Amino acid sequence: MNGKNDYRETTKNSDEGFLSRIRGNYIRHNLTNYDDILTIIKRHTGIREVYPDLKNKVMTRINIEWERHATSEENTNISN
């Protein structure tokens, strides 16, 4: 491994913290309007102060919805 080009194969057995981080990043950037919001607000004064709160709120909502989905899937599997 040599720095910037380091990567590891991701599997269902990868570290849960790592999987959670990349799952959240994927959802945030590909399944929400997060990047559109950033494009709009980057033109305004105070973005550095607002950005951490925005990201935190989006990630909190993603985590809530992910857990809700996971719980729903578990309940479906139990009843089948």
DSSP file (Angstrom, degrees, kcal/mol; ACC not computed):
  #  RESIDUE AA STRUCTURE BP1 BP2  ACC     N-H-->O    O-->H-N    N-H-->O    O-->H-N    TCO  KAPPA ALPHA  PHI   PSI    X-CA   Y-CA   Z-CA
    1    1 A M              0   0    0      0, 0.0     3,-0.1     0, 0.0     5,-0.0   0.000 360.0 360.0 360.0 136.0    0.0    0.0    0.0
    2    2 A N        -     0   0    0      1,-0.2     2,-0.6     0, 0.0     3,-0.2  -0.051 360.0 -95.0-133.7  35.8    1.4    3.3   -1.0
    3    3 A G  S >  S+     0   0    0      1,-0.2     3,-2.1     2,-0.1    -1,-0.2  -0.802 100.9  27.6 102.7-122.3   -0.8    6.2    0.0
    4    4 A K  T 3  S+     0   0    0     -2,-0.6    -1,-0.2     1,-0.3     0, 0.0   0.762 121.5  50.5 -58.5 -30.5   -3.4    7.8   -2.2
    5    5 A N  T 3  S+     0   0    0     -3,-0.2    -1,-0.3     2,-0.0     2,-0.1   0.314  80.9 124.5 -93.6   9.9   -4.1    4.7   -4.3
    6    6 A D    <   +     0   0    0     -3,-2.1     2,-0.3    -5,-0.0     0, 0.0  -0.453  31.5 158.8 -67.7 139.1   -4.6    2.4   -1.4
    7    7 A Y        -     0   0    0     -2,-0.1     2,-0.4     2,-0.0    -2,-0.0  -0.984  26.9-148.8-153.4 159.0   -7.9    0.5   -1.4
    8    8 A R        -     0   0    0     -2,-0.3     2,-0.2     0, 0.0    -2,-0.0  -0.979  31.4-104.3-129.6 147.0   -9.3   -2.5    0.2
    9    9 A E        -     0   0    0     -2,-0.4     2,-0.5     1,-0.1    -2,-0.0  -0.482  35.9-137.8 -67.7 134.3  -11.9   -4.8   -1.2
   10   10 A T        +     0   0    0     -2,-0.2     2,-0.3     4,-0.1    -1,-0.1  -0.827  31.2 163.8 -98.6 130.4  -15.2   -4.2    0.5
   11   11 A T    >   -     0   0    0     -2,-0.5     3,-2.0     4,-0.0     8,-0.1  -0.826  55.9 -95.0-133.3 173.5  -17.3   -7.2    1.4
   12   12 A K  T 3  S+     0   0    0      1,-0.3     7,-0.0    -2,-0.3    -2,-0.0   0.670 125.6  57.4 -64.9 -14.0  -20.3   -7.8    3.7
   13   13 A N  T 3  S+     0   0    0      2,-0.0    -1,-0.3     3,-0.0     3,-0.1   0.361  81.6 117.6 -96.7   3.7  -17.7   -8.8    6.3
   14   14 A S  S <  S-     0   0    0     -3,-2.0    -4,-0.1     1,-0.2     5,-0.0  -0.203  85.3 -66.0 -65.5 163.9  -15.8   -5.5    6.2
   15   15 A D     >  -     0   0    0      1,-0.1     4,-2.6     2,-0.1     3,-0.2  -0.265  44.0-135.1 -52.9 129.2  -15.6   -3.3    9.3
   16   16 A E  H  > S+     0   0    0      1,-0.2     4,-2.6     2,-0.2     5,-0.2   0.852 104.2  54.9 -60.6 -36.8  -19.1   -2.1   10.2
   17   17 A G  H  > S+     0   0    0      2,-0.2     4,-2.0     1,-0.2    -1,-0.2   0.914 110.4  46.1 -62.3 -42.1  -17.9    1.4   10.8
   18   18 A F  H  > S+     0   0    0     -3,-0.2     4,-2.5     2,-0.2     5,-0.3   0.928 113.3  48.7 -64.8 -46.7  -16.4    1.5    7.4
   19   19 A L  H  X S+     0   0    0     -4,-2.6     4,-2.3     1,-0.2     5,-0.2   0.899 111.1  51.0 -61.3 -40.5  -19.5    0.1    5.7
   20   20 A S  H  X S+     0   0    0     -4,-2.6     4,-2.5    -5,-0.2    -1,-0.2   0.906 110.5  49.4 -63.4 -41.9  -21.7    2.6    7.5
   21   21 A R  H  X S+     0   0    0     -4,-2.0     4,-2.4     2,-0.2    -2,-0.2   0.930 114.5  42.4 -65.2 -46.2  -19.5    5.5    6.4
   22   22 A I  H  X S+     0   0    0     -4,-2.5     4,-2.5     2,-0.2    -1,-0.2   0.852 113.5  53.1 -73.0 -31.1  -19.4    4.5    2.7
   23   23 A R  H  X S+     0   0    0     -4,-2.3     4,-2.7    -5,-0.3     5,-0.2   0.945 111.7  45.9 -63.4 -47.4  -23.2    3.7    2.8
   24   24 A G  H  X S+     0   0    0     -4,-2.5     4,-2.9     1,-0.2    -2,-0.2   0.908 113.0  49.8 -62.3 -42.3  -23.9    7.1    4.2
   25   25 A N  H  X S+     0   0    0     -4,-2.4     4,-2.3     2,-0.2     5,-0.2   0.925 112.0  48.0 -62.0 -44.5  -21.7    8.8    1.7
   26   26 A Y  H  X S+     0   0    0     -4,-2.5     4,-2.2     2,-0.2     5,-0.4   0.954 115.0  44.2 -61.7 -50.1  -23.2    7.0   -1.2
   27   27 A I  H  X S+     0   0    0     -4,-2.7     4,-2.3     1,-0.2     5,-0.3   0.932 113.7  51.1 -60.5 -46.2  -26.8    7.7   -0.1
   28   28 A R  H  < S+     0   0    0     -4,-2.9     6,-0.6    -5,-0.2     7,-0.4   0.903 120.0  33.7 -59.7 -43.2  -26.0   11.4    0.7
   29   29 A H  H  < S+     0   0    0     -4,-2.3    -1,-0.2    -5,-0.2    -2,-0.2   0.685 130.8  28.7 -89.8 -18.0  -24.4   12.1   -2.6
   30   30 A N  H  < S+     0   0    0     -4,-2.2    -3,-0.2    -5,-0.2    -2,-0.2   0.654 123.4  37.5-117.3 -20.7  -26.5    9.8   -4.9
   31   31 A L  S  < S+     0   0    0     -4,-2.3     2,-0.3    -5,-0.4    -3,-0.2   0.290 110.7  51.7-120.1   9.8  -30.0    9.5   -3.4
   32   32 A T  S    S-     0   0    0     -4,-0.3     3,-0.3    -5,-0.3     4,-0.1  -0.822  82.6-113.0-133.3 175.2  -30.6   12.9   -2.0
   33   33 A N  S  > S+     0   0    0     -2,-0.3     4,-2.3     1,-0.2     5,-0.2   0.073  76.6 120.7 -95.4  23.3  -30.5   16.5   -3.2
   34   34 A Y  H  > S+     0   0    0     -6,-0.6     4,-2.3     1,-0.2    -1,-0.2   0.899  73.3  47.6 -53.8 -49.0  -27.6   17.2   -0.8
   35   35 A D  H  > S+     0   0    0     -7,-0.4     4,-2.2    -3,-0.3    -1,-0.2   0.862 110.0  53.2 -66.7 -34.6  -25.2   18.3   -3.6
   36   36 A D  H  > S+     0   0    0      2,-0.2     4,-1.9     1,-0.2    -1,-0.2   0.910 109.0  49.8 -63.4 -41.5  -27.8   20.5   -5.1
   37   37 A I  H  X S+     0   0    0     -4,-2.3     4,-2.8     1,-0.2     5,-0.2   0.921 109.6  51.1 -62.9 -43.7  -28.3   22.2   -1.8
   38   38 A L  H  X S+     0   0    0     -4,-2.3     4,-1.9     1,-0.2    -1,-0.2   0.902 107.6  53.5 -60.5 -40.5  -24.5   22.7   -1.4
   39   39 A T  H  < S+     0   0    0     -4,-2.2     4,-0.3     1,-0.2    -1,-0.2   0.901 112.9  44.1 -60.8 -40.8  -24.4   24.3   -4.9
   40   40 A I  H >< S+     0   0    0     -4,-1.9     3,-0.9     1,-0.2    -2,-0.2   0.935 117.8  41.6 -69.9 -47.6  -27.1   26.8   -3.9
   41   41 A I  H >< S+     0   0    0     -4,-2.8     3,-2.0     1,-0.2    -2,-0.2   0.681  94.4  78.5 -81.1 -15.3  -25.7   27.7   -0.5
   42   42 A K  T 3< S+     0   0    0     -4,-1.9    -1,-0.2     1,-0.3    -2,-0.1   0.720  88.1  61.6 -65.8 -16.6  -22.0   27.9   -1.4
   43   43 A R  T <  S+     0   0    0     -3,-0.9     2,-0.3    -4,-0.3    -1,-0.3   0.516  93.8  83.3 -82.8  -5.1  -22.7   31.3   -2.9
   44   44 A H  S X  S-     0   0    0     -3,-2.0     3,-1.0    -4,-0.1     2,-0.1  -0.714  85.8-105.7-105.8 150.6  -23.8   32.7    0.4
   45   45 A T  T 3  S+     0   0    0     -2,-0.3    -2,-0.1     1,-0.2    -1,-0.1  -0.444 101.7  35.2 -66.0 140.9  -21.9   34.1    3.3
   46   46 A G  T >>  +     0   0    0     -2,-0.1     4,-1.8    -4,-0.1     3,-0.8   0.529  67.6 134.2  95.3   7.1  -21.6   31.8    6.3
   47   47 A I  H <> S+     0   0    0     -3,-1.0     4,-3.1     1,-0.3    -2,-0.1   0.874  70.7  58.3 -58.6 -37.6  -21.5   28.5    4.5
   48   48 A R  H 34 S+     0   0    0      1,-0.2    -1,-0.3     2,-0.2    -3,-0.0   0.843 109.5  44.6 -62.6 -31.6  -18.6   27.3    6.7
   49   49 A E  H <4 S+     0   0    0     -3,-0.8     4,-0.5     1,-0.1    -1,-0.2   0.839 119.0  41.6 -78.8 -33.5  -20.8   27.8    9.8
   50   50 A V  H  X S+     0   0    0     -4,-1.8     4,-2.4     1,-0.1     3,-0.4   0.819  97.5  75.3 -84.3 -33.5  -23.8   26.1    8.2
   51   51 A Y  H  X S+     0   0    0     -4,-3.1     4,-2.9     1,-0.2     5,-0.3   0.876  92.5  50.7 -53.6 -49.1  -22.2   23.2    6.5
   52   52 A P  H  > S+     0   0    0      0, 0.0     4,-2.4     0, 0.0    -1,-0.2   0.900 113.1  47.1 -59.1 -38.7  -21.5   21.0    9.6
   53   53 A D  H  > S+     0   0    0     -4,-0.5     4,-2.6    -3,-0.4    -2,-0.2   0.917 112.6  49.5 -67.0 -42.6  -25.1   21.4   10.7
   54   54 A L  H  X S+     0   0    0     -4,-2.4     4,-2.5     2,-0.2     5,-0.2   0.952 113.2  45.7 -60.1 -50.3  -26.5   20.6    7.3
   55   55 A K  H  X S+     0   0    0     -4,-2.9     4,-2.8     1,-0.2     5,-0.2   0.916 113.0  50.8 -61.1 -43.1  -24.3   17.5    6.9
   56   56 A N  H  X S+     0   0    0     -4,-2.4     4,-2.5    -5,-0.3    -1,-0.2   0.914 111.1  47.8 -61.3 -43.9  -25.2   16.3   10.4
   57   57 A K  H  X S+     0   0    0     -4,-2.6     4,-2.1     2,-0.2    -1,-0.2   0.909 113.6  47.3 -64.7 -41.9  -28.9   16.7    9.8
   58   58 A V  H  X S+     0   0    0     -4,-2.5     4,-2.5    -5,-0.2    -2,-0.2   0.935 114.0  46.9 -65.0 -45.6  -28.7   14.9    6.5
   59   59 A M  H  X S+     0   0    0     -4,-2.8     4,-2.6     2,-0.2    -2,-0.2   0.874 110.2  53.3 -66.2 -36.6  -26.7   12.0    8.0
   60   60 A T  H  X S+     0   0    0     -4,-2.5     4,-2.3    -5,-0.2    -1,-0.2   0.933 111.3  46.2 -61.6 -45.4  -29.0   11.8   11.0
   61   61 A R  H  X S+     0   0    0     -4,-2.1     4,-2.7     2,-0.2     5,-0.2   0.904 111.4  51.8 -65.2 -40.9  -32.0   11.4    8.7
   62   62 A I  H  X S+     0   0    0     -4,-2.5     4,-2.7     1,-0.2    -2,-0.2   0.933 111.2  48.0 -59.8 -45.5  -30.2    8.9    6.5
   63   63 A N  H  X S+     0   0    0     -4,-2.6     4,-2.4     2,-0.2    -2,-0.2   0.889 111.4  49.9 -64.1 -40.0  -29.3    6.8    9.6
   64   64 A I  H  X S+     0   0    0     -4,-2.3     4,-2.3     2,-0.2    -1,-0.2   0.944 114.4  44.2 -62.1 -48.5  -32.9    7.0   10.9
   65   65 A E  H  X S+     0   0    0     -4,-2.7     4,-2.4     2,-0.2    -2,-0.2   0.874 112.2  52.8 -66.9 -36.7  -34.3    5.9    7.5
   66   66 A W  H  X S+     0   0    0     -4,-2.7     4,-2.8    -5,-0.2    -1,-0.2   0.934 111.1  46.3 -63.5 -45.3  -31.7    3.1    7.2
   67   67 A E  H  X S+     0   0    0     -4,-2.4     4,-2.7     2,-0.2     5,-0.2   0.898 111.5  52.1 -63.7 -40.2  -32.5    1.7   10.6
   68   68 A R  H  X S+     0   0    0     -4,-2.3     4,-2.2     2,-0.2    -1,-0.2   0.920 112.3  46.0 -61.6 -43.2  -36.2    1.9    9.8
   69   69 A H  H  X S+     0   0    0     -4,-2.4     4,-2.6     2,-0.2    -2,-0.2   0.923 112.6  49.7 -64.4 -45.3  -35.6    0.0    6.5
   70   70 A A  H  X S+     0   0    0     -4,-2.8     4,-2.3     1,-0.2    -2,-0.2   0.903 111.8  48.5 -62.3 -41.7  -33.4   -2.6    8.3
   71   71 A T  H  X S+     0   0    0     -4,-2.7     4,-2.4     2,-0.2    -1,-0.2   0.904 111.1  50.6 -64.4 -42.0  -36.0   -3.1   11.0
   72   72 A S  H  X S+     0   0    0     -4,-2.2     4,-2.1    -5,-0.2    -2,-0.2   0.905 110.5  49.5 -61.9 -42.7  -38.7   -3.5    8.3
   73   73 A E  H  X S+     0   0    0     -4,-2.6     4,-2.5     2,-0.2    -2,-0.2   0.910 110.2  50.6 -63.1 -43.0  -36.6   -6.1    6.4
   74   74 A E  H  X S+     0   0    0     -4,-2.3     4,-2.1     1,-0.2    -2,-0.2   0.914 110.6  49.1 -61.6 -43.1  -36.0   -8.0    9.6
   75   75 A N  H  X S+     0   0    0     -4,-2.4     4,-1.8     1,-0.2    -1,-0.2   0.879 110.9  50.3 -65.3 -37.4  -39.7   -8.1   10.4
   76   76 A T  H  X S+     0   0    0     -4,-2.1     4,-0.8     1,-0.2    -2,-0.2   0.915 111.4  48.1 -64.9 -43.6  -40.5   -9.3    6.9
   77   77 A N  H  < S+     0   0    0     -4,-2.5     3,-0.3     1,-0.2    -2,-0.2   0.857 110.4  52.0 -66.9 -35.4  -37.9  -12.1    7.1
   78   78 A I  H  < S+     0   0    0     -4,-2.1    -1,-0.2     1,-0.2    -2,-0.2   0.894 109.6  48.7 -67.8 -40.0  -39.2  -13.2   10.5
   79   79 A S  H  <        0   0    0     -4,-1.8    -1,-0.2     1,-0.2    -2,-0.2   0.609 360.0 360.0 -79.2 -11.3  -42.8  -13.4    9.3
   80   80 A N     <        0   0    0     -4,-0.8    -1,-0.2    -3,-0.3    -2,-0.2   0.463 360.0 360.0 -90.7 360.0  -41.9  -15.4    6.2
